Amino acid sequence: MSNPFKNIQGEVCWRSPSNIALVKYWGKYGNQLPRNASISFTLNNAYSEMSVKYQPKASDNKKIELKFYFEEKENPKFEAKIQSFLESIVAYFPFLQYFSLEIHSHNSFPHSTGIASSASSMSALALCLVDIENALDGGLRPHEFFEKASKIARLGSGSACRSVFPYLAVWGKHPEISLSSNEYAVPFHETVHPIFKTYKDAILIVSSDEKSVSSRAGHALMEGNPYAESRYKQAETNLTELISAMKAGNIEKFGEIVENEALTLHALMMCSTPSYMLMLPNTLKIIDLIKTYRAEKGVPLYYTLDAGPNLHLLYPSEKANEVENFIQLELLKYCEKEKVIYDEVGKGATKLK
């Protein structure tokens, strides 16, 4: 069969941010579908940039031809993962069989520092692929474009589906969120109090070591977890209450739920079979210092964690100076090489020229 795109070539480039979940998704079924709905802040400074060059293949075979570069160097491990992912989504993008691809990926943050690089990188790749498809076939309206990009990103990394949207995104079917779906995320920022669109996120790197248990394995262990079903109900309730708090601008209630979600996530890991602990002594020390600081100073500083030892400190932008002074004076000594990444809620993915 001749190549229907034999005279077409081009390049697209997208920047997509990481995100930090406020209500966590932990446990999945089917093809990357969540057991409960989740909501996340879209970050701004922690992002991946992905460029995809495409040109017609010289051969007629349907095997996907790929060269992959991470930080301008060949990376066979990452290339194998991307190759496998692309082969799994040919049904969504038949054009992949006809092009030779060269992909370059770059992160704004150091690799393995506890930021969800799979969320930023897989969402950036999904945006590139949908952009190429739209250039070849056309016809996607903006909401359809980002909906499909979110769906494809989800197939690569569950949380990646939330990264394509600005400020806040919800992934998973929830009775109080119209158009919510397990297949893709939806933007959720128009009805929240403006203060949450300017929130800061200081990411404290307690350890950059590779996790002892992957997130994929952790999700799988939820199938035998004795608290799984009650957790899924709790997550639905917490999401309902968090949305209410964010609409009302209730920072105290927001922080209470977010911290409870973080500790619940790690409690579920400890209750799995086999059990595992990803928090470290310095994680607990920092949490204790945050609680004391909040009680003594009355500053609304709250924390959350992903499936690892590193903390995301969340606070309103109007409190940035005093919170960041506290971080420098009291918390950095408990971080690996005093490492902190200052981030903030961002406006979502952008196409680069």
Backbone torsions as a table, in degrees:
resi	resn	phi	psi	omega
1	MET	NA	130.7	-178.6
2	SER	-73.2	156.7	-178.4
3	ASN	-78.3	116.4	-178.6
4	PRO	-71.8	-9.2	-178.7
5	PHE	-116.2	29.6	-169.4
6	LYS	-65.5	-17.2	-179.0
7	ASN	-111.5	17.0	-174.7
8	ILE	-117.7	132.9	172.3
9	GLN	-149.7	163.9	-179.0
10	GLY	178.0	-172.9	178.8
11	GLU	-150.7	137.9	174.1
12	VAL	-128.1	153.0	-179.2
13	CYS	-143.9	130.3	179.1
14	TRP	-130.2	145.8	170.4
15	ARG	-109.5	126.8	179.5
16	SER	-132.3	138.1	-175.6
17	PRO	-87.4	166.5	168.3
18	SER	-79.6	178.2	175.8
19	ASN	-145.6	161.6	176.1
20	ILE	-125.5	121.7	-177.5
21	ALA	-72.4	137.6	175.8
22	LEU	-95.7	-50.3	164.6
23	VAL	-101.9	123.7	-168.8
24	LYS	-85.2	148.8	166.0
25	TYR	-102.8	125.6	179.8
26	TRP	-146.5	105.4	-172.9
27	GLY	116.8	128.9	-178.4
28	LYS	-143.0	170.5	179.0
29	TYR	-145.5	167.3	177.0
30	GLY	57.0	-141.3	-178.6
31	ASN	-96.1	81.9	176.8
32	GLN	61.8	43.6	177.0
33	LEU	-105.9	141.0	-172.7
34	PRO	-86.0	144.3	174.7
35	ARG	-75.1	-22.1	176.7
36	ASN	-145.4	157.8	178.2
37	ALA	-73.8	152.8	-179.9
38	SER	-137.6	162.4	176.4
39	ILE	-137.7	143.7	-176.6
40	SER	-140.0	154.3	165.2
41	PHE	-81.5	132.5	169.4
42	THR	-81.8	129.5	-178.7
43	LEU	-86.5	176.8	-175.3
44	ASN	-122.2	-50.5	-172.5
45	ASN	-87.0	-23.5	177.8
46	ALA	-93.9	103.2	-175.2
47	TYR	-144.0	164.9	171.0
48	SER	-115.1	143.2	170.9
49	GLU	-112.4	131.8	-177.1
50	MET	-129.9	128.2	173.1
51	SER	-118.3	139.8	179.8
52	VAL	-126.0	113.3	172.5
53	LYS	-93.7	135.7	-179.6
54	TYR	-134.2	137.1	175.9
55	GLN	-146.7	155.5	-175.7
56	PRO	-58.9	141.1	176.0
57	LYS	-71.0	147.9	177.5
58	ALA	-77.8	-27.7	-177.7
59	SER	-100.6	168.0	179.2
60	ASP	-96.8	-1.6	-179.7
61	ASN	-69.3	156.0	-174.8
62	LYS	-96.2	7.0	177.1
63	LYS	-68.5	136.2	-179.7
64	ILE	-70.5	127.1	178.6
65	GLU	-98.7	124.0	-172.8
66	LEU	-141.4	136.0	164.3
67	LYS	-122.0	129.6	-174.9
68	PHE	-124.7	134.3	179.8
69	TYR	-128.2	128.7	174.8
70	PHE	-112.4	123.2	-175.8
71	GLU	53.7	41.0	177.1
72	GLU	67.4	16.4	176.5
73	LYS	-125.6	146.0	175.6
74	GLU	-63.1	140.4	-179.5
75	ASN	-137.8	92.5	-175.0
76	PRO	-58.1	-36.1	-179.3
77	LYS	-64.1	-49.8	179.4
78	PHE	-66.8	-38.1	-179.1
79	GLU	-61.4	-40.8	179.7
80	ALA	-63.4	-39.1	178.9
81	LYS	-65.9	-44.5	-179.8
82	ILE	-66.5	-39.7	177.8
83	GLN	-58.6	-48.2	-179.9
84	SER	-62.4	-41.1	179.2
85	PHE	-63.5	-46.6	-179.3
86	LEU	-62.0	-40.0	178.3
87	GLU	-64.1	-29.9	-178.3
88	SER	-77.5	-14.6	-176.0
89	ILE	-116.8	17.6	179.2
90	VAL	-59.1	-32.0	179.1
91	ALA	-61.4	-31.1	178.2
92	TYR	-82.2	-30.4	-176.4
93	PHE	-132.5	77.2	-179.5
94	PRO	-57.7	-24.4	-178.1
95	PHE	-62.8	-20.2	-178.5
96	LEU	-58.3	-27.3	-178.5
97	GLN	-71.3	-16.5	-170.5
98	TYR	-108.0	-4.1	-176.0
99	PHE	-119.6	151.3	167.3
100	SER	-95.1	128.0	-173.2
101	LEU	-111.3	141.6	170.6
102	GLU	-127.1	116.2	-174.0
103	ILE	-114.3	131.2	175.6
104	HIS	-118.5	130.2	-178.3
105	SER	-125.8	139.5	-179.0
106	HIS	-143.0	136.9	175.8
107	ASN	-107.3	145.3	176.0
108	SER	-80.8	-9.6	-177.2
109	PHE	-123.2	152.9	-179.9
110	PRO	-61.6	139.9	178.6
111	HIS	-64.1	146.4	177.7
112	SER	62.5	42.5	174.7
113	THR	-112.0	18.6	174.9
114	GLY	87.3	7.1	174.6
115	ILE	-99.4	143.7	-173.8
116	ALA	-72.2	84.3	-179.5
117	SER	-70.6	-25.6	177.5
118	SER	-67.4	-33.3	178.6
119	ALA	-66.0	-45.6	-178.4
120	SER	-72.7	-41.1	-175.5
121	SER	-73.2	-43.0	-178.3
122	MET	-71.5	-31.5	175.8
123	SER	-70.7	-38.1	177.1
124	ALA	-63.6	-42.0	178.4
125	LEU	-64.1	-44.2	179.3
126	ALA	-60.0	-41.2	178.5
127	LEU	-63.1	-40.4	177.4
128	CYS	-61.7	-44.5	-177.2
129	LEU	-65.7	-43.0	178.4
130	VAL	-66.7	-34.9	178.0
131	ASP	-64.6	-42.4	177.3
132	ILE	-62.9	-46.3	179.1
133	GLU	-57.6	-42.2	-179.1
134	ASN	-67.4	-34.2	177.1
135	ALA	-67.5	-33.7	-178.7
136	LEU	-79.7	-41.2	-172.7
137	ASP	-112.3	-30.6	-179.6
138	GLY	69.2	177.3	171.0
139	GLY	99.4	-10.7	-179.3
140	LEU	-81.9	124.2	172.5
141	ARG	-76.3	159.8	-173.8
142	PRO	-51.8	-45.8	-178.0
143	HIS	-67.9	-32.2	177.1
144	GLU	-69.4	-38.3	179.4
145	PHE	-58.7	-52.4	-175.4
146	PHE	-74.7	-29.3	175.3
147	GLU	-64.4	-44.1	178.9
148	LYS	-68.4	-40.7	177.6
149	ALA	-59.8	-40.0	178.3
150	SER	-64.4	-41.6	179.4
151	LYS	-64.4	-43.8	179.9
152	ILE	-67.9	-40.7	178.0
153	ALA	-59.4	-40.4	179.1
154	ARG	-58.4	-37.4	-179.1
155	LEU	-67.0	-25.4	177.9
156	GLY	-87.4	-38.7	179.2
157	SER	-158.9	119.8	-172.4
158	GLY	-47.3	-55.3	-175.7
159	SER	-67.6	-16.1	-179.5
160	ALA	-62.2	-25.3	-177.4
161	CYS	-64.0	-22.6	-179.1
162	ARG	-83.4	-18.4	-171.0
163	SER	-74.7	-14.8	-175.4
164	VAL	-79.5	-9.6	-174.3
165	PHE	-108.6	153.3	-178.5
166	PRO	-78.6	152.0	169.4
167	TYR	64.6	-73.9	-177.2
168	LEU	-140.5	145.2	177.2
169	ALA	-141.5	145.3	177.5
170	VAL	-114.4	132.2	175.5
171	TRP	-124.2	126.3	178.7
172	GLY	117.1	143.8	-178.9
173	LYS	-67.1	127.5	178.7
174	HIS	-140.2	133.5	-172.1
175	PRO	-60.8	-23.6	-175.8
176	GLU	-99.7	3.5	-178.3
177	ILE	-119.5	108.5	-177.8
178	SER	-65.2	143.5	179.0
179	LEU	69.4	3.6	178.2
180	SER	-66.0	150.1	-172.4
181	SER	-151.2	151.9	171.2
182	ASN	-77.8	-17.5	-175.0
183	GLU	-81.0	-28.7	-176.2
184	TYR	-158.0	165.1	177.5
185	ALA	-88.2	164.7	175.4
186	VAL	-130.9	146.4	177.5
187	PRO	-66.6	146.0	179.9
188	PHE	-147.7	82.4	179.8
189	HIS	-142.8	-13.2	-171.3
190	GLU	-68.2	-27.6	-176.1
191	THR	-106.0	1.4	-179.8
192	VAL	-84.2	158.5	178.7
193	HIS	-62.0	139.3	-176.4
194	PRO	-56.2	-25.9	-177.1
195	ILE	-60.0	-30.7	-176.4
196	PHE	-78.1	-12.0	177.1
197	LYS	-84.9	-7.7	179.6
198	THR	-119.3	20.8	-176.6
199	TYR	-68.5	150.2	176.3
200	LYS	-101.8	154.1	178.1
201	ASP	-140.3	106.5	175.4
202	ALA	-96.0	119.3	-175.8
203	ILE	-97.6	111.5	-178.1
204	LEU	-92.8	120.5	-176.6
205	ILE	-92.5	95.5	176.6
206	VAL	-72.9	-38.4	177.0
207	SER	-154.9	138.5	175.9
208	SER	-103.6	9.9	177.1
209	ASP	-64.0	150.0	177.1
210	GLU	-64.4	139.1	-178.3
211	LYS	-62.6	146.6	179.8
212	SER	-71.3	-24.0	178.4
213	VAL	-132.7	128.8	179.6
214	SER	-71.1	157.5	176.9
215	SER	-61.1	-37.2	179.2
216	ARG	-59.1	-44.9	178.9
217	ALA	-67.6	-37.1	178.8
218	GLY	-62.7	-42.9	176.6
219	HIS	-60.2	-42.5	-178.2
220	ALA	-62.1	-34.8	-178.3
221	LEU	-69.0	-14.8	176.9
222	MET	-66.4	-22.4	-179.0
223	GLU	-61.7	-30.0	179.7
224	GLY	-108.1	8.5	-176.5
225	ASN	-76.5	127.4	-176.3
226	PRO	-66.6	-16.2	-178.1
227	TYR	-104.4	9.4	-172.6
228	ALA	-59.3	-51.3	-174.4
229	GLU	-64.4	-41.0	177.9
230	SER	-66.8	-32.1	177.0
231	ARG	-63.4	-44.3	-177.5
232	TYR	-63.6	-36.3	176.7
233	LYS	-68.5	-41.0	178.2
234	GLN	-60.6	-42.2	-178.8
235	ALA	-61.7	-40.5	179.5
236	GLU	-64.0	-42.6	178.3
237	THR	-65.3	-44.7	-179.5
238	ASN	-62.3	-38.0	179.1
239	LEU	-66.1	-42.0	176.9
240	THR	-58.8	-46.1	-177.4
241	GLU	-71.7	-34.7	179.2
242	LEU	-66.9	-43.1	178.5
243	ILE	-59.7	-43.3	178.6
244	SER	-61.1	-43.4	-179.6
245	ALA	-65.8	-39.1	-178.0
246	MET	-73.3	-31.0	174.9
247	LYS	-68.3	-36.5	-177.5
248	ALA	-85.5	-9.4	-176.4
249	GLY	74.1	26.3	-178.7
250	ASN	-84.8	91.1	-174.9
251	ILE	-67.1	-37.8	-178.2
252	GLU	-64.0	-45.6	178.5
253	LYS	-66.3	-40.7	175.1
254	PHE	-53.4	-51.9	-177.4
255	GLY	-64.6	-38.4	179.0
256	GLU	-60.4	-45.4	-179.2
257	ILE	-68.9	-43.1	-177.3
258	VAL	-62.5	-43.0	178.7
259	GLU	-67.8	-39.6	177.6
260	ASN	-61.1	-39.5	178.6
261	GLU	-63.4	-42.1	-179.8
262	ALA	-62.9	-45.3	-178.7
263	LEU	-70.3	-34.8	176.8
264	THR	-62.4	-43.2	178.6
265	LEU	-55.7	-46.7	-178.0
266	HIS	-74.0	-30.1	175.0
267	ALA	-64.5	-38.3	178.0
268	LEU	-62.9	-38.5	176.7
269	MET	-63.3	-40.8	-178.9
270	MET	-69.7	-22.6	-179.4
271	CYS	-96.3	0.8	178.4
272	SER	-75.3	165.9	175.4
273	THR	-125.3	108.4	0.3
274	PRO	-73.0	156.2	179.0
275	SER	-86.5	159.1	176.6
276	TYR	-154.1	154.1	-177.1
277	MET	-123.0	120.1	-180.0
278	LEU	-105.2	-15.7	173.1
279	MET	-74.8	148.0	179.3
280	LEU	-113.3	166.2	179.7
281	PRO	-52.2	-39.4	-179.6
282	ASN	-71.7	-25.6	173.1
283	THR	-60.8	-47.6	-178.1
284	LEU	-67.7	-36.5	178.4
285	LYS	-63.1	-44.3	179.7
286	ILE	-64.0	-42.3	177.9
287	ILE	-58.4	-44.3	179.7
288	ASP	-62.3	-42.5	179.6
289	LEU	-66.7	-36.2	177.9
290	ILE	-64.1	-45.0	-179.4
291	LYS	-62.8	-40.7	178.5
292	THR	-66.3	-45.0	179.1
293	TYR	-59.8	-44.7	-178.9
294	ARG	-62.9	-42.1	-178.7
295	ALA	-68.5	-38.4	-175.8
296	GLU	-80.8	-37.6	-174.1
297	LYS	-99.8	-16.1	-178.3
298	GLY	69.9	21.3	-179.9
299	VAL	-91.3	129.6	-176.5
300	PRO	-77.4	68.2	176.9
301	LEU	-100.9	121.9	-179.0
302	TYR	-128.2	163.1	-176.9
303	TYR	-125.7	158.2	165.7
304	THR	-144.2	166.4	178.6
305	LEU	-137.2	148.7	164.0
306	ASP	-89.9	-164.0	-179.0
307	ALA	-79.7	71.5	-178.6
308	GLY	-176.0	-176.9	-174.8
309	PRO	-88.7	-6.7	-171.7
310	ASN	-89.4	144.2	-173.2
311	LEU	-106.0	141.6	169.7
312	HIS	-105.0	118.2	179.2
313	LEU	-97.8	120.8	-173.7
314	LEU	-109.0	131.5	-177.1
315	TYR	-159.4	152.2	179.1
316	PRO	-66.2	149.2	-177.9
317	SER	-61.1	-29.4	-179.5
318	GLU	-68.0	-16.1	178.5
319	LYS	-103.6	10.7	-171.4
320	ALA	-60.1	-45.3	-175.1
321	ASN	-61.2	-49.1	-177.4
322	GLU	-71.1	-36.7	178.3
323	VAL	-66.3	-44.3	-177.2
324	GLU	-70.8	-27.1	171.8
325	ASN	-66.8	-42.0	176.2
326	PHE	-61.4	-42.0	178.3
327	ILE	-60.0	-47.4	-177.3
328	GLN	-64.3	-42.2	-173.6
329	LEU	-81.6	-34.8	-169.3
330	GLU	-116.8	-25.7	-170.4
331	LEU	-106.1	-31.7	-173.5
332	LEU	-61.2	-27.2	179.6
333	LYS	-62.8	-18.8	-179.9
334	TYR	-98.7	4.7	179.2
335	CYS	-100.9	153.9	177.1
336	GLU	-63.9	118.0	-179.0
337	LYS	52.6	32.5	179.8
338	GLU	51.9	42.7	-174.1
339	LYS	-90.8	127.5	174.3
340	VAL	-140.7	143.8	176.3
341	ILE	-119.7	117.2	-179.3
342	TYR	-88.6	123.0	-178.2
343	ASP	-132.9	-177.3	-177.8
344	GLU	-160.4	165.9	176.9
345	VAL	-66.8	135.1	-172.5
346	GLY	-122.2	178.7	-172.5
347	LYS	-95.4	12.5	172.9
348	GLY	91.8	-169.8	-174.8
349	ALA	-72.1	150.0	177.8
350	THR	-137.5	145.9	175.9
351	LYS	-85.3	135.8	-179.1
352	LEU	-105.1	149.3	177.8
353	LYS	-84.7	NA	NA
